[in-house]
């Protein structure tokens, strides 16, 4: 059982990474974005960085909640 609990944070990170990749890929496809041609402006870059940081905080909070519950 403790083996499974030790893997949980890594599992959550993998799921989080996959969700982010899927959302970004879907958004890019929807707007016909070609990464080879597109430059991200500073404002968008800042917003993306903030979003990633918020998602990381949420994942850490969920991990802590799951660790405290077990």
Steps between C-alpha positions, in 0.01 A plus 500: 500500500778746585658419163184622328491818712858579408412484128196726526680836465687376192176368354331835557790680334475275195125559473547874546766510228278304262203732561713807438646349182154410374356845571790678335500270198123531455512877530782525249319278251175692546673826410724353228816587688828384352773510764769544238350831389347639817664727752330538837482858623617590850149540639389157379822344623439653844141374506611149402769501767246609761258229387766231530597625847134495610459147367815390684365649824169320449674168442717548811192588704321189374804288578518642852128441549536139384806444721321644804193288434696175490 
